[in-house]
Amino acid sequence: MSEATTDWEPRIVAFLCTWCSYAGADLAGISRLQYPTNVRVIRVPCSGRLDPFYIIKALQRGADGVLVSGCHPGDCHYISGNYVARRRFSILKRLLEYVGIEPGRVQFTWISAAEAERFAKMMRKVTADVKALGPAKRLVKDYGAISRLVD
Amino acid sequence: MEDQIRDTAVKLLKDGSVGMIIGYEAGTLPLRASPCVITNAEQTDRLVWNMSCGSNLATYLPSVAKANPDQKIGILAKGCDSRSILGLIKERQIERDGIYVIGMPCSGILDRRKIESDLNGAEILEAHIDGDKLTLSTSEHPASSIQYPVSSIIHSSCSTCQHRTPVLYDVLIEDSSGNPNALSAPDASPYEQVEAMESQSADERWEYFMSEMSKCIRCYACRGACPFCYCTQCFVDQNQPQWFGKTTELSDIAIFHLVRAFHVAGRCVSCGACARACPMGVDLMYLTRKIEKDLDELYGYVAGLDVEELAPFATFRKDDPQEFITEPD
């Protein structure tokens, strides 16, 4: 694969909650902070809104990394959405790593609306982690398999 | 025990305490038992109880109860079945008052696969269990018989079972095995396999996961056998939007099993009905056991024991562990 070539750039899906982390990303932009362009942001109402299979689906469609970020515990706009999400993601992350998904492929964090610097640092860290892992192969669906079968 | 069950069933049906009883009847093949519903005292002779009663009868409870809203439903329940029933009451799929649980102490269910792998494809013609011995005759050697100690062919979910006596019942059938230790919890940890797996490298774990997943033919027998797979529409059957493919491409299979395991998180009682229903022998419980272990470790939650306790994903503590959160530096 393209691991050997140096021009490979990972694609990372970041699910950001609209109240804290997305606003943090916004502030990072307004503040002209530099961070890698590998991150594709998807805005969600709350980290608690995230069905675990959005994460799994992203991996299946070939995302090299997935980051989920919500408000810090105690700061949730919906009072307890991130507390509920924390339990869910804790179990999900352990399950994914248990079946052999590399630790670092799927990451979770908290970023507040004021933490533009933390947002930029986080994006740099996740990008570096995923780059070190190389392109995702596990759970990625081979969409060509059926058509090759027909040929 | 069978006589006790039949006597209880006759009494319950005759005095009108229940309208019907969900139990087991002899299957059409040796070492097979099928679920059955009996509705009058004359049919109670059909009821059987033995080590091949491997399906979880709680699976049928919500639909039978829904179809017969004005009748009380009797049900035979092993330890694991009773924990599933408790879970279904907790999730408000059935009402406690609408059912009558006949508790069955259980010392374990057979793992047919263990026997079959030993027989090299020969068909079992006759089988009977006497005490702690299973005696078989097979198509290969019809005249002679093969014997197994029962303990060697018990299902893995049973050999580490901590709840052999039902946790919820209206009447409890007495254990007649004569073995005072038959119902005591074994020393072996239910998480041994999970711990062994955790100690392996990510590559080894992925290899095992893929080797198990590649056996799956997507028949959904596991889903059908599970008391907690009662969604009116399963996520794999949704097509607007279609989240996951219905193919037997490895990624689709793996995701079906991952998400299914996740959907029964905090609800699965490790009865093993899915694994016994699987025609391909996929090791399904290694996923559900992992979640079970983590929930126990992180939140001290064990499914199917307390009807009042909130499900682990329905609640939280402010100081829940969060060692998995990434810090930027």
Interface residues (C-beta under 8 A of the other chain):
Chain A: P52 F53 I56 K57 Q60 P73 G74 S80 Y83 V84 R86 R87 R88 F89 S90 I91 L92 K93 R94 L95 L96 E97 Y98 V99 G100 I101 E102 P103 Q107 F108 T109 W110 R118 K121 M122 R124 K125 V126 R138 L139 V140 K141 D142 A145 I146
Chain B: V194 M197 E198 A202 D203 E204 R205 W206 E207 Y208 F209 F235 W243 F244 G245 T247 E249 L250 S251 D252 A254 I255 L258 V259 A261 F262 A265 L287 K290 I291 D294 L295 L298 Y299 P312 F313 A314 F316 K318 D320 P321 Q322 F324 I325 T326 E327 P328 D329
